[in-house]
Amino acid sequence: MKTGSELIAEERQRQIEKEKWSEEHDDQHIDRSLIMAAISYASSAVPALIKEVGFSRYGEISYHDIWPWDKKYDKRKQHDDIKKLQIAGALIAAEIDRRIRKTNALNEEGE
């Protein structure tokens, strides 16, 4: 069985190879939409958690959906909770990589 980090790496690779979301494409998302999509995917797994543990321990949980892109890209309803978290993790990895590239570019300019 694969670990969570292995599943996230696998999904990130799929996004790059199959969906063709390149570094250049990701670098255009300076609007924080990668992280907003990740939050949307991760928080869509919350209703199942509420059913699992109930309301008494955590109180009522609600959130505003911040899906950043056109609805045609929203595939959350097609996936189980593990896949949603896998996609969320891959989107977070893409955002981290984008920020690292930006920081490195700024550092190179300053040298």
C-alpha atoms as an extended CHARMM CRD file, in Angstrom:
* protein
*
       111  EXT
         1         1  MET       CA              0.0000000000        0.0000000000        0.0000000000  PROA      1               0.0000000000
         2         2  LYS       CA              1.2820000000        3.4640000000       -0.8960000000  PROA      2               0.0000000000
         3         3  THR       CA              1.7990000000        6.2080000000        1.6640000000  PROA      3               0.0000000000
         4         4  GLY       CA              0.1020000000        9.5880000000        1.5130000000  PROA      4               0.0000000000
         5         5  SER       CA              3.2660000000       11.2860000000        0.3030000000  PROA      5               0.0000000000
         6         6  GLU       CA              3.6560000000        8.6880000000       -2.4470000000  PROA      6               0.0000000000
         7         7  LEU       CA              0.0630000000        9.2340000000       -3.5610000000  PROA      7               0.0000000000
         8         8  ILE       CA              0.5770000000       13.0060000000       -3.6170000000  PROA      8               0.0000000000
         9         9  ALA       CA              3.7840000000       12.6870000000       -5.6760000000  PROA      9               0.0000000000
        10        10  GLU       CA              2.0030000000       10.3290000000       -8.0600000000  PROA      10              0.0000000000
        11        11  GLU       CA             -0.8870000000       12.7890000000       -8.5020000000  PROA      11              0.0000000000
        12        12  ARG       CA              1.4850000000       15.6990000000       -9.0440000000  PROA      12              0.0000000000
        13        13  GLN       CA              3.2760000000       13.7270000000      -11.7510000000  PROA      13              0.0000000000
        14        14  ARG       CA             -0.0940000000       12.9020000000      -13.3560000000  PROA      14              0.0000000000
        15        15  GLN       CA             -1.0290000000       16.5810000000      -13.3530000000  PROA      15              0.0000000000
        16        16  ILE       CA              2.2010000000       17.4090000000      -15.1630000000  PROA      16              0.0000000000
        17        17  GLU       CA              2.1730000000       14.5600000000      -17.6610000000  PROA      17              0.0000000000
        18        18  LYS       CA             -1.5200000000       14.0160000000      -18.3850000000  PROA      18              0.0000000000
        19        19  GLU       CA             -3.0640000000       17.4170000000      -17.6880000000  PROA      19              0.0000000000
        20        20  LYS       CA              0.0250000000       19.2450000000      -19.0450000000  PROA      20              0.0000000000
        21        21  TRP       CA              0.1500000000       21.6430000000      -16.0910000000  PROA      21              0.0000000000
        22        22  SER       CA              3.7530000000       22.7680000000      -16.5710000000  PROA      22              0.0000000000
        23        23  GLU       CA              5.9250000000       24.8970000000      -14.2990000000  PROA      23              0.0000000000
        24        24  GLU       CA              5.3590000000       27.7910000000      -16.6940000000  PROA      24              0.0000000000
        25        25  HSD       CA              1.5970000000       27.3230000000      -16.3590000000  PROA      25              0.0000000000
        26        26  ASP       CA              1.7780000000       27.0930000000      -12.5590000000  PROA      26              0.0000000000
        27        27  ASP       CA              3.9540000000       30.2110000000      -12.4080000000  PROA      27              0.0000000000
        28        28  GLN       CA              1.0570000000       32.2140000000      -13.8560000000  PROA      28              0.0000000000
        29        29  HSD       CA             -1.0590000000       31.4740000000      -10.7740000000  PROA      29              0.0000000000
        30        30  ILE       CA              0.1660000000       34.4270000000       -8.7340000000  PROA      30              0.0000000000
        31        31  ASP       CA             -3.4630000000       34.8980000000       -7.6210000000  PROA      31              0.0000000000
        32        32  ARG       CA             -3.1370000000       32.0910000000       -5.0440000000  PROA      32              0.0000000000
        33        33  SER       CA             -5.6180000000       29.9720000000       -6.9910000000  PROA      33              0.0000000000
        34        34  LEU       CA             -3.5100000000       26.8160000000       -6.6300000000  PROA      34              0.0000000000
        35        35  ILE       CA             -3.7950000000       26.9930000000       -2.8500000000  PROA      35              0.0000000000
        36        36  MET       CA             -7.4890000000       27.9400000000       -3.0260000000  PROA      36              0.0000000000
        37        37  ALA       CA             -8.1610000000       24.8620000000       -5.1920000000  PROA      37              0.0000000000
        38        38  ALA       CA             -6.1950000000       22.7340000000       -2.7090000000  PROA      38              0.0000000000
        39        39  ILE       CA             -8.2790000000       24.0850000000        0.1660000000  PROA      39              0.0000000000
        40        40  SER       CA            -11.4480000000       23.3930000000       -1.8200000000  PROA      40              0.0000000000
        41        41  TYR       CA            -10.4280000000       19.7890000000       -2.4600000000  PROA      41              0.0000000000
        42        42  ALA       CA             -9.3420000000       19.1910000000        1.1420000000  PROA      42              0.0000000000
        43        43  SER       CA            -12.4000000000       20.7920000000        2.6840000000  PROA      43              0.0000000000
        44        44  SER       CA            -14.7180000000       18.7890000000        0.4310000000  PROA      44              0.0000000000
        45        45  ALA       CA            -13.5510000000       15.7400000000        2.4160000000  PROA      45              0.0000000000
        46        46  VAL       CA            -14.8270000000       17.3230000000        5.6590000000  PROA      46              0.0000000000
        47        47  PRO       CA            -18.5070000000       16.2300000000        5.3710000000  PROA      47              0.0000000000
        48        48  ALA       CA            -17.4740000000       12.5710000000        5.5230000000  PROA      48              0.0000000000
        49        49  LEU       CA            -15.3450000000       13.3450000000        8.5850000000  PROA      49              0.0000000000
        50        50  ILE       CA            -18.3220000000       15.0140000000       10.2640000000  PROA      50              0.0000000000
        51        51  LYS       CA            -20.4230000000       11.9040000000        9.6640000000  PROA      51              0.0000000000
        52        52  GLU       CA            -17.6040000000        9.7190000000       10.9920000000  PROA      52              0.0000000000
        53        53  VAL       CA            -16.9440000000       11.5700000000       14.2570000000  PROA      53              0.0000000000
        54        54  GLY       CA            -20.2010000000       13.4540000000       14.7190000000  PROA      54              0.0000000000
        55        55  PHE       CA            -20.8500000000       17.0250000000       15.6650000000  PROA      55              0.0000000000
        56        56  SER       CA            -20.4040000000       16.7130000000       19.4270000000  PROA      56              0.0000000000
        57        57  ARG       CA            -16.6020000000       16.6080000000       19.4160000000  PROA      57              0.0000000000
        58        58  TYR       CA            -15.9400000000       19.3840000000       16.9020000000  PROA      58              0.0000000000
        59        59  GLY       CA            -19.1140000000       21.4400000000       16.9120000000  PROA      59              0.0000000000
        60        60  GLU       CA            -20.7500000000       22.4690000000       13.6710000000  PROA      60              0.0000000000
        61        61  ILE       CA            -18.3150000000       22.7700000000       10.7910000000  PROA      61              0.0000000000
        62        62  SER       CA            -19.0810000000       24.9180000000        7.7710000000  PROA      62              0.0000000000
        63        63  TYR       CA            -17.0090000000       26.6580000000        5.1560000000  PROA      63              0.0000000000
        64        64  HSD       CA            -17.4020000000       28.9130000000        2.1680000000  PROA      64              0.0000000000
        65        65  ASP       CA            -16.4000000000       27.1960000000       -1.0560000000  PROA      65              0.0000000000
        66        66  ILE       CA            -13.5280000000       29.1700000000       -2.5770000000  PROA      66              0.0000000000
        67        67  TRP       CA            -13.1720000000       27.1670000000       -5.7990000000  PROA      67              0.0000000000
        68        68  PRO       CA            -11.0820000000       29.5640000000       -7.9350000000  PROA      68              0.0000000000
        69        69  TRP       CA            -11.5840000000       28.2990000000      -11.4700000000  PROA      69              0.0000000000
        70        70  ASP       CA            -14.3140000000       27.5790000000      -13.9920000000  PROA      70              0.0000000000
        71        71  LYS       CA            -16.6840000000       24.8240000000      -12.8380000000  PROA      71              0.0000000000
        72        72  LYS       CA            -15.6140000000       22.5840000000      -15.7380000000  PROA      72              0.0000000000
        73        73  TYR       CA            -12.3040000000       22.0270000000      -13.8840000000  PROA      73              0.0000000000
        74        74  ASP       CA            -14.0410000000       21.0940000000      -10.6230000000  PROA      74              0.0000000000
        75        75  LYS       CA            -13.9430000000       17.2950000000      -10.3400000000  PROA      75              0.0000000000
        76        76  ARG       CA            -14.4260000000       17.0030000000       -6.5920000000  PROA      76              0.0000000000
        77        77  LYS       CA            -17.7220000000       15.1240000000       -6.8690000000  PROA      77              0.0000000000
        78        78  GLN       CA            -16.0260000000       12.4490000000       -8.9800000000  PROA      78              0.0000000000
        79        79  HSD       CA            -13.6050000000       11.3890000000       -6.2430000000  PROA      79              0.0000000000
        80        80  ASP       CA            -13.5840000000        9.6770000000       -2.8790000000  PROA      80              0.0000000000
        81        81  ASP       CA            -12.0770000000       11.4570000000        0.1260000000  PROA      81              0.0000000000
        82        82  ILE       CA             -8.6060000000        9.9390000000       -0.2080000000  PROA      82              0.0000000000
        83        83  LYS       CA             -8.3670000000       11.0290000000       -3.8640000000  PROA      83              0.0000000000
        84        84  LYS       CA             -9.5860000000       14.5230000000       -2.9120000000  PROA      84              0.0000000000
        85        85  LEU       CA             -6.8260000000       14.7800000000       -0.2960000000  PROA      85              0.0000000000
        86        86  GLN       CA             -4.3020000000       13.3950000000       -2.7820000000  PROA      86              0.0000000000
        87        87  ILE       CA             -5.2410000000       16.0910000000       -5.2960000000  PROA      87              0.0000000000
        88        88  ALA       CA             -5.1820000000       18.7590000000       -2.5700000000  PROA      88              0.0000000000
        89        89  GLY       CA             -1.6760000000       17.6710000000       -1.5730000000  PROA      89              0.0000000000
        90        90  ALA       CA             -0.4890000000       17.7790000000       -5.1820000000  PROA      90              0.0000000000
        91        91  LEU       CA             -1.8980000000       21.2840000000       -5.6250000000  PROA      91              0.0000000000
        92        92  ILE       CA             -0.1270000000       22.3820000000       -2.4450000000  PROA      92              0.0000000000
        93        93  ALA       CA              3.1050000000       20.8710000000       -3.7960000000  PROA      93              0.0000000000
        94        94  ALA       CA              2.6020000000       22.8320000000       -7.0260000000  PROA      94              0.0000000000
        95        95  GLU       CA              2.1390000000       26.0460000000       -5.0350000000  PROA      95              0.0000000000
        96        96  ILE       CA              5.2380000000       25.3440000000       -2.9230000000  PROA      96              0.0000000000
        97        97  ASP       CA              7.2820000000       24.6960000000       -6.0800000000  PROA      97              0.0000000000
        98        98  ARG       CA              5.9270000000       27.9070000000       -7.6490000000  PROA      98              0.0000000000
        99        99  ARG       CA              6.9750000000       29.9340000000       -4.6170000000  PROA      99              0.0000000000
       100       100  ILE       CA             10.4160000000       28.3040000000       -4.5080000000  PROA      100             0.0000000000
       101       101  ARG       CA             10.9830000000       29.1570000000       -8.1920000000  PROA      101             0.0000000000
       102       102  LYS       CA              9.8570000000       32.7410000000       -7.5540000000  PROA      102             0.0000000000
       103       103  THR       CA             12.1700000000       33.0960000000       -4.5340000000  PROA      103             0.0000000000
       104       104  ASN       CA             15.0940000000       31.6130000000       -6.4470000000  PROA      104             0.0000000000
       105       105  ALA       CA             14.4800000000       33.9750000000       -9.3850000000  PROA      105             0.0000000000
       106       106  LEU       CA             14.3620000000       36.9770000000       -7.0490000000  PROA      106             0.0000000000
       107       107  ASN       CA             17.5760000000       35.8460000000       -5.3220000000  PROA      107             0.0000000000
       108       108  GLU       CA             19.3160000000       35.4530000000       -8.6670000000  PROA      108             0.0000000000
       109       109  GLU       CA             18.2510000000       38.9640000000       -9.6650000000  PROA      109             0.0000000000
       110       110  GLY       CA             19.6980000000       40.3430000000       -6.4410000000  PROA      110             0.0000000000
       111       111  GLU       CA             23.1070000000       38.7600000000       -6.9270000000  PROA      111             0.0000000000
